[in-house]
Amino acid sequence: MASQKPHINLVVIGHVDHGKSTFVGRLMFEHGEIPPHIIEEYRKQATEKGKATFEFAWVMDRLKEERERGVTIDVAHRKFETDKYYFTIIDAPGHRDFVKNMITGTSQADAALLVISFKEGEGIMAQTREHANLARILGVRQLIVLANKMDSTQPPYSEKRFNEVKAEVVKFLGALGYKDTPIIPTSGYKGDNVTKNSPNMPWYKGPTVLEALNSLKVPEKPIDKPLRLPIQDVYSITGIGTVPVGRIETGVLKVGDKVVFQPADKSGEVKSIEMHHESMTKAEPGDNIGFNVRGIARNEIKRGDVCGSVSSPPTVVKSFTAQIVVLNHPSAIANGYKPVFHIHTAQIACRFEKILKKINPRDGTVLEENPAYIEKGNVAVVKVVPDRPVVIEKVSEIPQMGKFAIRDMGQTVAAGTCIDLEKK
């Protein structure tokens, strides 16, 4: 059974070469989650392949292909406990082409560890900015910054270098609205300040990473909101019937409930609920479940549909108004632009019907009404028309269901939230 301690989903984000996987591997090792002989084995293999110092990263990168390439591809999940909490670590990939995974990873996160290398010539990179921005837009309110690779500054463990980069980080995060964020000087490879204070940095008086993790707050479960359960997959199981699978975002699902799937517009009754192969009578936000519904055939619902209660069904829109931030686009975006929106588990082409206004991200004031185009770095309000009906909610009402990412040309071009909608 899962631990009885409060649970926190923790996403690890940051630039691809700043040591995220190594740090997570070190954390698991220091914490006794990984036996020393396994690390020793990895160390041998890494050295043979000419990748010495990668052994901790290999703890996370179990996939052979990733070892050969030396990059993190999918979102890896690892569990560990402190004396206070039970954590699921989501190691989000740093590479551009994997940002989509990072989005599905981060939207489930309660808190983020932002890893920034403080080595000379590194510091805040474009990807650091992109990830921190995404975390903010996708609603991650708690952040811990790891000032990593302090063993590689000139001279090693330089307080001067730490203070220089720290000032830039505080300014950058402040502009995003992150205040009083702990910034911890650390070395994932050497283990400084991970679980105990490092003798190499006597000048640092703040918390260790473990102490900072223990000071995070457990988010309230949105059980008082209407049921919203985006479908990830639908199975047909002999002897049971149709079994949709997904993660509850808000509300509670109980055996016997009458539910409806939108935009499929199919309803049925919940006969059973299962999580990790154990049956349960009710499920709550954060639970990844499979549930059997009577009265619905497997081919009548699909990934991207959302399950809700018949009394408060998911909102199907024919258009919506969104506030977006353009993260990365090679040129300009004008009216008529049609990329793919990733909204919960749905992927759907949507047209920018009209760019309504450009906004100053720092104070929310309007910079320009009806601009002809928007580009990288701009925050804008746009009217969006999806190619076919889709479920989305106002972020002011059900924030978990009001966020999305926009992808085009193999990259995340923008991310945003739904601020108003026109029901179908």
C-alpha positions as CSV (number, residue, x, y, z in Angstrom):
1,M,0.0,0.0,0.0
2,A,1.1,3.6,-0.6
3,S,2.6,5.4,2.4
4,Q,0.2,7.0,4.9
5,K,2.4,10.2,4.8
6,P,1.1,13.2,2.9
7,H,2.0,13.0,-0.8
8,I,3.7,15.6,-2.9
9,N,4.4,15.4,-6.7
10,L,7.8,17.1,-7.3
11,V,9.0,17.9,-10.8
12,V,12.7,18.5,-11.5
13,I,13.2,21.1,-14.3
14,G,16.0,23.1,-15.8
15,H,18.5,23.2,-18.7
16,V,19.5,19.9,-20.2
17,D,23.1,19.9,-19.1
18,H,22.8,21.4,-15.7
19,G,22.8,18.1,-13.8
20,K,19.1,17.3,-13.1
21,S,19.4,13.6,-13.5
22,T,22.7,13.4,-11.6
23,F,21.1,15.4,-8.8
24,V,18.0,13.2,-8.5
25,G,20.2,10.1,-8.6
26,R,22.3,11.5,-5.8
27,L,19.2,12.4,-3.7
28,M,17.9,8.8,-4.1
29,F,21.3,7.4,-3.2
30,E,21.9,9.6,-0.2
31,H,18.5,8.7,0.9
32,G,19.2,5.0,0.9
33,E,16.7,4.3,-1.9
34,I,19.5,2.9,-4.0
35,P,22.0,0.4,-2.7
36,P,25.7,1.4,-3.0
37,H,26.5,-1.8,-5.1
38,I,24.1,-0.6,-7.8
39,I,25.8,2.8,-8.0
40,E,29.2,1.0,-8.1
41,E,27.9,-1.2,-11.0
42,Y,26.7,1.9,-12.9
43,R,30.0,3.7,-12.2
44,K,31.9,0.8,-13.8
45,Q,29.6,0.8,-16.9
46,A,29.7,4.6,-17.2
47,T,33.6,4.6,-17.1
48,E,33.8,1.9,-19.7
49,K,31.6,3.9,-22.0
50,G,33.7,7.0,-21.5
51,K,31.0,8.7,-19.5
52,A,32.6,8.8,-16.0
53,T,30.6,11.0,-13.5
54,F,27.3,9.9,-15.1
55,E,26.6,7.1,-12.7
56,F,24.0,9.0,-10.6
57,A,22.2,10.2,-13.7
58,W,21.9,6.5,-14.8
59,V,19.8,5.8,-11.8
60,M,17.1,7.8,-13.5
61,D,17.9,7.0,-17.1
62,R,17.2,3.3,-17.0
63,L,16.4,3.1,-20.6
64,K,19.2,1.7,-22.7
65,E,18.6,4.1,-25.5
66,E,19.0,7.0,-23.1
67,R,22.3,5.6,-21.9
68,E,23.7,5.6,-25.4
69,R,22.5,9.1,-26.1
70,G,23.1,10.6,-22.7
71,V,19.8,12.5,-22.6
72,T,16.6,12.1,-20.7
73,I,13.7,11.3,-23.0
74,D,10.6,10.4,-21.2
75,V,9.2,11.6,-17.9
76,A,10.7,9.2,-15.3
77,H,8.9,8.7,-12.0
78,R,10.7,7.7,-8.8
79,K,9.4,7.6,-5.3
80,F,11.1,8.5,-2.0
81,E,10.1,9.4,1.5
82,T,11.4,11.8,4.0
83,D,10.4,11.6,7.7
84,K,7.6,13.9,6.8
85,Y,6.4,13.4,3.2
86,Y,6.0,10.8,0.5
87,F,7.4,12.2,-2.8
88,T,6.9,11.2,-6.4
89,I,9.8,12.7,-8.4
90,I,9.0,13.6,-12.0
91,D,12.3,14.0,-13.8
92,A,11.2,16.3,-16.7
93,P,13.4,16.2,-19.8
94,G,15.4,19.3,-20.7
95,H,15.7,18.8,-24.4
96,R,13.4,21.0,-26.6
97,D,11.8,18.1,-28.4
98,F,10.8,16.6,-25.1
99,V,9.1,19.7,-23.8
100,K,5.7,18.1,-24.5
101,N,6.5,15.5,-21.9
102,M,7.7,18.2,-19.5
103,I,4.3,19.8,-19.9
104,T,2.4,16.7,-19.1
105,G,4.9,16.1,-16.2
106,T,4.7,19.6,-14.8
107,S,0.9,20.0,-14.9
108,Q,0.8,17.2,-12.3
109,A,3.4,18.8,-10.0
110,D,2.8,20.4,-6.6
111,A,6.3,21.8,-6.4
112,A,9.3,22.2,-8.6
113,L,13.1,21.8,-8.1
114,L,14.7,24.2,-10.6
115,V,18.3,23.0,-11.3
116,I,20.7,25.8,-12.5
117,S,24.4,25.2,-13.0
118,F,26.4,28.0,-11.2
119,K,29.5,27.0,-13.1
120,E,31.3,29.8,-14.9
121,G,29.8,30.4,-18.4
122,E,26.5,28.6,-17.4
123,G,23.8,30.1,-15.1
124,I,20.4,31.1,-16.4
125,M,19.9,29.7,-19.9
126,A,17.1,30.0,-22.4
127,Q,15.8,26.6,-21.3
128,T,16.0,27.7,-17.7
129,R,13.7,30.6,-18.5
130,E,11.3,28.4,-20.6
131,H,10.9,25.8,-17.9
132,A,10.4,28.3,-15.0
133,N,7.9,30.2,-17.2
134,L,6.0,27.0,-17.9
135,A,6.0,26.0,-14.3
136,R,4.5,29.3,-13.4
137,I,1.8,29.2,-16.2
138,L,0.9,25.6,-15.4
139,G,0.3,26.6,-11.8
140,V,3.3,25.3,-9.9
141,R,3.4,27.7,-7.0
142,Q,6.2,26.3,-4.9
143,L,9.8,26.4,-6.1
144,I,13.2,25.4,-4.8
145,V,16.3,26.5,-6.7
146,L,19.4,24.2,-6.7
147,A,22.5,26.2,-7.4
148,N,24.2,23.2,-8.8
149,K,27.8,22.3,-9.8
150,M,29.3,24.4,-7.0
151,D,32.2,22.0,-7.0
152,S,33.1,23.3,-10.5
153,T,33.2,27.0,-9.9
154,Q,36.5,29.0,-10.0
155,P,37.7,28.5,-7.3
156,P,35.6,25.5,-6.2
157,Y,32.7,26.4,-3.9
158,S,33.1,30.1,-4.6
159,E,30.8,32.3,-2.5
160,K,31.4,35.2,-4.8
161,R,30.2,33.3,-7.9
162,F,27.2,32.0,-5.9
163,N,26.2,35.6,-4.9
164,E,26.6,36.9,-8.5
165,V,24.3,34.3,-10.1
166,K,21.9,34.3,-7.1
167,A,21.3,38.0,-7.7
168,E,20.3,37.3,-11.4
169,V,18.1,34.3,-10.3
170,V,16.3,36.3,-7.7
171,K,15.6,39.1,-10.2
172,F,14.4,36.6,-12.9
173,L,12.1,34.7,-10.6
174,G,10.8,37.8,-9.0
175,A,9.6,39.0,-12.5
176,L,7.6,35.7,-12.7
177,G,6.1,36.2,-9.3
178,Y,8.1,33.7,-7.3
179,K,9.1,35.3,-4.0
180,D,11.3,34.1,-1.1
181,T,12.4,31.0,-3.1
182,P,15.2,29.1,-1.4
183,I,18.4,29.1,-3.5
184,I,20.6,26.3,-2.2
185,P,24.3,25.9,-3.3
186,T,24.8,22.3,-4.0
187,S,26.7,19.7,-6.0
188,G,24.7,16.7,-7.2
189,Y,27.8,14.9,-8.1
190,K,29.6,15.4,-4.8
191,G,26.5,15.5,-2.7
192,D,27.0,18.9,-1.0
193,N,24.1,20.3,1.0
194,V,21.8,17.5,-0.3
195,T,21.0,15.8,3.0
196,K,23.5,17.5,5.3
197,N,25.3,20.8,5.5
198,S,28.4,20.8,3.4
199,P,31.8,21.6,5.1
200,N,32.9,22.9,1.7
201,M,30.6,25.9,2.0
202,P,30.7,27.1,5.6
203,W,29.5,30.5,4.3
204,Y,26.1,29.1,3.5
205,K,23.6,29.3,6.4
206,G,20.4,28.2,4.7
207,P,18.5,24.8,4.6
208,T,19.8,21.6,2.9
209,V,17.8,20.3,0.0
210,L,16.1,17.8,2.3
211,E,15.1,20.5,4.8
212,A,13.7,22.6,2.0
213,L,11.7,19.6,0.7
214,N,10.3,19.1,4.2
215,S,9.2,22.7,4.4
216,L,7.0,22.4,1.2
217,K,3.2,22.5,1.8
218,V,0.8,19.8,0.7
219,P,-1.7,21.2,-1.7
220,E,-5.4,21.0,-0.8
221,K,-7.2,18.4,-2.8
222,P,-9.9,20.0,-4.9
223,I,-12.6,17.6,-3.8
224,D,-15.3,20.3,-3.4
225,K,-15.1,21.0,-7.2
226,P,-17.1,19.2,-9.8
227,L,-15.7,15.8,-11.0
228,R,-13.3,16.2,-13.9
229,L,-11.4,13.1,-15.1
230,P,-9.6,13.5,-18.4
231,I,-9.4,10.1,-20.2
232,Q,-5.9,8.8,-21.1
233,D,-6.9,5.5,-22.6
234,V,-10.0,3.2,-22.9
235,Y,-9.8,-0.6,-22.6
236,S,-12.2,-3.4,-23.2
237,I,-11.6,-6.1,-20.6
238,T,-13.2,-9.5,-21.0
239,G,-15.7,-10.2,-18.3
240,I,-15.6,-6.6,-17.0
241,G,-16.5,-4.4,-20.0
242,T,-15.4,-0.9,-20.9
243,V,-12.6,0.5,-18.7
244,P,-11.5,4.1,-19.2
245,V,-8.3,5.1,-17.5
246,G,-7.2,8.5,-16.3
247,R,-6.2,10.8,-13.4
248,I,-8.8,12.6,-11.4
249,E,-8.1,16.4,-11.5
250,T,-11.0,17.6,-9.4
251,G,-13.9,16.2,-7.4
252,V,-14.6,12.6,-6.3
253,L,-15.7,9.5,-8.2
254,K,-17.7,6.8,-6.4
255,V,-19.0,3.4,-7.4
256,G,-22.7,3.8,-8.4
257,D,-22.2,7.4,-9.7
258,K,-23.9,8.4,-12.9
259,V,-21.3,9.9,-15.2
260,V,-21.1,11.6,-18.6
261,F,-18.2,11.8,-21.0
262,Q,-17.8,14.9,-23.1
263,P,-17.5,15.8,-25.9
264,A,-18.5,12.2,-26.8
265,D,-21.8,12.9,-25.0
266,K,-22.1,9.3,-23.6
267,S,-23.3,8.5,-20.1
268,G,-23.3,5.4,-17.9
269,E,-23.0,4.1,-14.4
270,V,-19.7,3.5,-12.5
271,K,-19.6,-0.2,-11.6
272,S,-16.1,-0.5,-10.1
273,I,-12.9,1.5,-9.6
274,E,-9.4,0.2,-9.4
275,M,-6.0,1.8,-8.6
276,H,-2.7,-0.1,-8.8
277,H,-4.7,-3.3,-9.1
278,E,-6.7,-2.7,-5.9
279,S,-10.4,-2.1,-6.0
280,M,-11.8,0.9,-4.2
281,T,-15.2,2.4,-3.6
282,K,-14.2,6.0,-4.3
283,A,-11.3,8.0,-5.8
284,E,-10.0,11.5,-5.3
285,P,-7.9,14.1,-7.1
286,G,-4.4,12.9,-8.0
287,D,-5.6,9.2,-8.1
288,N,-4.7,7.4,-11.4
289,I,-7.5,5.0,-11.8
290,G,-9.2,2.5,-14.2
291,F,-13.0,2.3,-13.8
292,N,-15.7,0.2,-15.4
293,V,-18.7,2.0,-16.8
294,R,-21.9,0.2,-17.7
295,G,-23.8,1.3,-20.7
296,I,-20.9,2.5,-22.8
297,A,-19.0,0.7,-25.6
298,R,-15.3,1.0,-25.9
299,N,-15.5,2.7,-29.3
300,E,-17.9,5.4,-28.0
301,I,-15.3,7.3,-25.9
302,K,-11.6,8.0,-26.4
303,R,-8.5,9.7,-25.1
304,G,-9.1,13.4,-24.7
305,D,-12.7,13.0,-23.5
306,V,-13.5,14.1,-20.0
307,C,-15.6,12.3,-17.5
308,G,-17.8,14.3,-15.1
309,S,-21.0,13.9,-13.1
310,V,-24.3,14.0,-14.9
311,S,-25.4,16.8,-12.6
312,S,-22.3,19.0,-13.4
313,P,-21.0,17.9,-16.8
314,P,-17.7,18.9,-18.3
315,T,-17.9,22.1,-20.4
316,V,-17.8,21.6,-24.1
317,V,-16.7,24.8,-26.0
318,K,-17.0,26.0,-29.5
319,S,-14.6,28.8,-28.8
320,F,-12.6,30.2,-25.9
321,T,-10.6,33.3,-24.9
322,A,-7.1,32.5,-23.7
323,Q,-4.2,34.4,-22.1
324,I,-1.0,33.0,-23.6
325,V,2.7,33.5,-23.4
326,V,4.7,33.0,-26.6
327,L,7.7,30.9,-25.5
328,N,9.3,30.1,-28.8
329,H,8.3,30.9,-32.3
330,P,10.7,31.5,-35.2
331,S,8.7,34.4,-36.7
332,A,5.4,36.1,-35.9
333,I,2.0,34.7,-35.1
334,A,-1.0,36.4,-36.8
335,N,-4.7,35.9,-36.9
336,G,-5.6,32.6,-38.6
337,Y,-2.6,30.7,-37.2
338,K,-3.5,27.1,-36.5
339,P,-1.2,25.0,-34.2
340,V,-2.0,22.0,-32.0
341,F,-3.3,22.7,-28.5
342,H,-2.5,20.1,-25.8
343,I,-5.4,20.5,-23.3
344,H,-5.3,17.9,-20.5
345,T,-5.2,14.6,-22.5
346,A,-6.8,16.1,-25.6
347,Q,-4.7,17.2,-28.6
348,I,-6.6,19.3,-31.0
349,A,-5.9,21.8,-33.8
350,C,-7.2,25.3,-33.0
351,R,-7.3,28.5,-35.0
352,F,-6.3,31.9,-33.6
353,E,-9.5,33.6,-34.6
354,K,-8.4,37.0,-33.3
355,I,-5.5,38.4,-31.3
356,L,-7.3,40.7,-29.0
357,K,-4.5,42.4,-27.0
358,K,-0.9,42.4,-26.0
359,I,-0.2,42.6,-22.3
360,N,2.7,43.7,-20.1
361,P,3.6,40.5,-18.2
362,R,4.9,42.4,-15.2
363,D,1.8,44.4,-14.3
364,G,-1.0,43.1,-16.5
365,T,-1.6,46.4,-18.3
366,V,-2.6,46.5,-21.9
367,L,0.2,47.4,-24.3
368,E,-1.7,47.2,-27.6
369,E,-5.3,46.5,-28.7
370,N,-5.9,44.2,-31.7
371,P,-2.2,43.8,-32.6
372,A,-1.4,42.6,-36.1
373,Y,0.9,39.9,-34.7
374,I,2.6,38.6,-31.6
375,E,6.1,37.1,-31.2
376,K,8.4,35.3,-28.8
377,G,8.2,36.8,-25.3
378,N,4.8,38.4,-25.8
379,V,1.9,37.8,-23.5
380,A,-1.4,38.1,-25.3
381,V,-5.2,37.6,-25.1
382,V,-6.5,35.6,-28.1
383,K,-9.8,34.2,-29.2
384,V,-9.4,30.5,-30.1
385,V,-11.6,28.3,-32.2
386,P,-11.0,24.5,-32.0
387,D,-11.4,22.3,-35.1
388,R,-13.9,20.2,-33.2
389,P,-15.7,20.3,-29.8
390,V,-13.3,20.0,-26.8
391,V,-13.7,20.3,-23.0
392,I,-11.9,23.1,-21.3
393,E,-12.9,25.1,-18.2
394,K,-12.3,28.7,-17.1
395,V,-9.1,28.8,-15.1
396,S,-10.9,31.0,-12.5
397,E,-13.4,28.2,-11.9
398,I,-11.5,24.9,-12.3
399,P,-7.8,25.9,-12.7
400,Q,-6.8,22.2,-13.2
401,M,-8.8,22.1,-16.4
402,G,-8.0,25.5,-17.8
403,K,-4.4,25.2,-18.8
404,F,-2.8,24.1,-22.1
405,A,0.3,24.1,-24.1
406,I,0.5,25.0,-27.8
407,R,2.9,23.0,-30.1
408,D,3.9,23.5,-33.7
409,M,7.0,22.4,-35.7
410,G,8.1,19.9,-33.1
411,Q,8.3,22.5,-30.3
412,T,6.3,24.2,-27.6
413,V,5.5,27.6,-29.1
414,A,3.2,28.9,-26.3
415,A,1.4,28.0,-23.2
416,G,-1.6,29.6,-21.5
417,T,-4.9,29.5,-19.7
418,C,-8.6,29.8,-20.6
419,I,-10.0,33.0,-19.2
420,D,-13.5,32.9,-20.9
421,L,-15.4,30.5,-23.1
422,E,-18.4,30.1,-25.3
423,K,-20.3,26.9,-24.7
424,K,-21.3,24.7,-27.5
